[in-house]
Amino acid sequence: MRSHRYVCVFAGALLAASAAFAGEPVNGPFDISTPQTFEQQAAQVSAGMQAGGAYGFLSAQERARVEQEIMAMRTLFQRYGNIETMDGARRVELYNAQESVNQILTRGQAGSTRCAWAQPTGSHIPRTSCWSIGT
């Protein structure tokens, strides 16, 4: 009976994580809902970082960070195909990369949330924990 309860809790946590990462609206210019929207927006962001583009104001360091995070997201999509096939840890990686890009591109106006996929103390079931970083 006890293990059945844990399975239900785990299934509920996975369902909540899926909704959190796949169905929520994005608070910034970068959307990771599908691989197609990701690729379209990655191309737009890359073009926008050119001189005179929408993100031409970025420093060389910020541009490098954005490109690094875009490559990390692209690698995850290439490996897993879409968000639904990613495990919790990969979803958290994808979400955190998206948040980093949004934070840089909006100069902090998109807010900043970070997440971790870990086992809470006293549990063997990993879960997603998110927190807001002060703006």
TIVORO-159468 format. One record per residue (C-alpha): residue number from 1; y, z, x; residue in one letter. Coordinates in nm, 2 decimals, always signed. Example, Ala and Ser with C-alpha at 12.3 -4.5 7.8 and 13.67 -1.06 7.14 Angstrom:
! TIVORO-159468
<lumfi 1,<-0.45,+0.78,+1.23>,"A">
<lumfi 2,<-0.11,+0.71,+1.37>,"S">
! end
This chain:
! TIVORO-159468
<lumfi 1,<+0.00,+0.00,+0.00>,"M">
<lumfi 2,<+0.24,+0.09,+0.28>,"R">
<lumfi 3,<+0.18,-0.25,+0.46>,"S">
<lumfi 4,<+0.25,-0.43,+0.14>,"H">
<lumfi 5,<+0.59,-0.27,+0.11>,"R">
<lumfi 6,<+0.67,-0.37,+0.47>,"Y">
<lumfi 7,<+0.57,-0.73,+0.40>,"V">
<lumfi 8,<+0.80,-0.73,+0.09>,"C">
<lumfi 9,<+1.09,-0.59,+0.29>,"V">
<lumfi 10,<+1.03,-0.85,+0.57>,"F">
<lumfi 11,<+1.01,-1.13,+0.32>,"A">
<lumfi 12,<+1.33,-1.01,+0.15>,"G">
<lumfi 13,<+1.51,-0.99,+0.49>,"A">
<lumfi 14,<+1.40,-1.34,+0.58>,"L">
<lumfi 15,<+1.52,-1.47,+0.25>,"L">
<lumfi 16,<+1.86,-1.29,+0.29>,"A">
<lumfi 17,<+1.89,-1.43,+0.64>,"A">
<lumfi 18,<+1.82,-1.78,+0.52>,"S">
<lumfi 19,<+2.09,-1.75,+0.25>,"A">
<lumfi 20,<+2.33,-1.60,+0.50>,"A">
<lumfi 21,<+2.29,-1.89,+0.75>,"F">
<lumfi 22,<+2.22,-2.18,+0.53>,"A">
<lumfi 23,<+2.40,-2.14,+0.20>,"G">
<lumfi 24,<+2.73,-1.96,+0.27>,"E">
<lumfi 25,<+3.05,-2.15,+0.31>,"P">
<lumfi 26,<+3.18,-2.18,+0.66>,"V">
<lumfi 27,<+3.51,-2.00,+0.75>,"N">
<lumfi 28,<+3.62,-2.26,+1.00>,"G">
<lumfi 29,<+3.62,-2.62,+1.10>,"P">
<lumfi 30,<+3.26,-2.63,+1.22>,"F">
<lumfi 31,<+2.98,-2.66,+0.97>,"D">
<lumfi 32,<+2.61,-2.62,+1.07>,"I">
<lumfi 33,<+2.45,-2.66,+0.72>,"S">
<lumfi 34,<+2.26,-2.97,+0.82>,"T">
<lumfi 35,<+2.19,-3.16,+1.14>,"P">
<lumfi 36,<+2.39,-3.46,+0.99>,"Q">
<lumfi 37,<+2.70,-3.26,+0.92>,"T">
<lumfi 38,<+2.67,-3.09,+1.26>,"F">
<lumfi 39,<+2.66,-3.42,+1.45>,"E">
<lumfi 40,<+2.95,-3.57,+1.25>,"Q">
<lumfi 41,<+3.16,-3.27,+1.32>,"Q">
<lumfi 42,<+3.06,-3.24,+1.68>,"A">
<lumfi 43,<+3.18,-3.60,+1.73>,"A">
<lumfi 44,<+3.51,-3.51,+1.55>,"Q">
<lumfi 45,<+3.56,-3.20,+1.76>,"V">
<lumfi 46,<+3.49,-3.39,+2.08>,"S">
<lumfi 47,<+3.74,-3.66,+1.98>,"A">
<lumfi 48,<+3.99,-3.39,+1.87>,"G">
<lumfi 49,<+3.98,-3.22,+2.21>,"M">
<lumfi 50,<+4.12,-3.53,+2.38>,"Q">
<lumfi 51,<+4.49,-3.54,+2.48>,"A">
<lumfi 52,<+4.70,-3.57,+2.16>,"G">
<lumfi 53,<+4.40,-3.48,+1.94>,"G">
<lumfi 54,<+4.38,-3.20,+1.68>,"A">
<lumfi 55,<+4.25,-2.96,+1.95>,"Y">
<lumfi 56,<+4.44,-3.10,+2.24>,"G">
<lumfi 57,<+4.61,-2.76,+2.28>,"F">
<lumfi 58,<+4.28,-2.61,+2.42>,"L">
<lumfi 59,<+4.27,-2.51,+2.79>,"S">
<lumfi 60,<+4.01,-2.66,+3.02>,"A">
<lumfi 61,<+3.81,-2.33,+3.00>,"Q">
<lumfi 62,<+3.82,-2.34,+2.62>,"E">
<lumfi 63,<+3.71,-2.70,+2.61>,"R">
<lumfi 64,<+3.42,-2.63,+2.84>,"A">
<lumfi 65,<+3.31,-2.33,+2.62>,"R">
<lumfi 66,<+3.33,-2.55,+2.31>,"V">
<lumfi 67,<+3.12,-2.82,+2.47>,"E">
<lumfi 68,<+2.87,-2.56,+2.59>,"Q">
<lumfi 69,<+2.83,-2.42,+2.24>,"E">
<lumfi 70,<+2.80,-2.76,+2.09>,"I">
<lumfi 71,<+2.53,-2.85,+2.33>,"M">
<lumfi 72,<+2.35,-2.52,+2.25>,"A">
<lumfi 73,<+2.36,-2.60,+1.88>,"M">
<lumfi 74,<+2.25,-2.96,+1.94>,"R">
<lumfi 75,<+1.95,-2.84,+2.14>,"T">
<lumfi 76,<+1.85,-2.60,+1.86>,"L">
<lumfi 77,<+1.87,-2.88,+1.60>,"F">
<lumfi 78,<+1.68,-3.12,+1.82>,"Q">
<lumfi 79,<+1.41,-2.87,+1.88>,"R">
<lumfi 80,<+1.37,-2.73,+1.53>,"Y">
<lumfi 81,<+1.51,-3.01,+1.31>,"G">
<lumfi 82,<+1.70,-2.79,+1.06>,"N">
<lumfi 83,<+1.79,-2.43,+0.99>,"I">
<lumfi 84,<+1.50,-2.37,+0.76>,"E">
<lumfi 85,<+1.24,-2.42,+1.04>,"T">
<lumfi 86,<+1.42,-2.19,+1.28>,"M">
<lumfi 87,<+1.30,-1.84,+1.33>,"D">
<lumfi 88,<+1.55,-1.55,+1.28>,"G">
<lumfi 89,<+1.64,-1.53,+1.65>,"A">
<lumfi 90,<+1.72,-1.90,+1.67>,"R">
<lumfi 91,<+1.93,-1.88,+1.35>,"R">
<lumfi 92,<+2.13,-1.60,+1.50>,"V">
<lumfi 93,<+2.18,-1.81,+1.82>,"E">
<lumfi 94,<+2.30,-2.10,+1.61>,"L">
<lumfi 95,<+2.53,-1.89,+1.40>,"Y">
<lumfi 96,<+2.68,-1.72,+1.70>,"N">
<lumfi 97,<+2.75,-2.05,+1.87>,"A">
<lumfi 98,<+2.92,-2.17,+1.55>,"Q">
<lumfi 99,<+3.13,-1.86,+1.54>,"E">
<lumfi 100,<+3.24,-1.90,+1.90>,"S">
<lumfi 101,<+3.35,-2.26,+1.84>,"V">
<lumfi 102,<+3.53,-2.17,+1.51>,"N">
<lumfi 103,<+3.70,-1.88,+1.69>,"Q">
<lumfi 104,<+3.83,-2.11,+1.97>,"I">
<lumfi 105,<+3.93,-2.41,+1.74>,"L">
<lumfi 106,<+4.12,-2.19,+1.49>,"T">
<lumfi 107,<+4.28,-1.96,+1.75>,"R">
<lumfi 108,<+4.11,-1.67,+1.59>,"G">
<lumfi 109,<+4.21,-1.74,+1.23>,"Q">
<lumfi 110,<+3.85,-1.80,+1.12>,"A">
<lumfi 111,<+3.77,-1.44,+1.19>,"G">
<lumfi 112,<+3.49,-1.34,+1.42>,"S">
<lumfi 113,<+3.15,-1.22,+1.33>,"T">
<lumfi 114,<+2.86,-1.17,+1.58>,"R">
<lumfi 115,<+2.50,-1.12,+1.49>,"C">
<lumfi 116,<+2.19,-1.00,+1.67>,"A">
<lumfi 117,<+1.82,-1.03,+1.59>,"W">
<lumfi 118,<+1.65,-0.71,+1.69>,"A">
<lumfi 119,<+1.41,-0.44,+1.59>,"Q">
<lumfi 120,<+1.60,-0.14,+1.46>,"P">
<lumfi 121,<+1.50,+0.19,+1.60>,"T">
<lumfi 122,<+1.19,+0.32,+1.43>,"G">
<lumfi 123,<+1.08,-0.02,+1.30>,"S">
<lumfi 124,<+0.85,-0.30,+1.42>,"H">
<lumfi 125,<+1.02,-0.56,+1.19>,"I">
<lumfi 126,<+1.32,-0.74,+1.35>,"P">
<lumfi 127,<+1.62,-0.81,+1.13>,"R">
<lumfi 128,<+1.96,-0.97,+1.15>,"T">
<lumfi 129,<+2.25,-0.73,+1.21>,"S">
<lumfi 130,<+2.60,-0.87,+1.19>,"C">
<lumfi 131,<+2.94,-0.71,+1.27>,"W">
<lumfi 132,<+3.30,-0.82,+1.27>,"S">
<lumfi 133,<+3.49,-0.82,+1.59>,"I">
<lumfi 134,<+3.85,-0.70,+1.55>,"G">
<lumfi 135,<+4.11,-0.97,+1.53>,"T">
! end
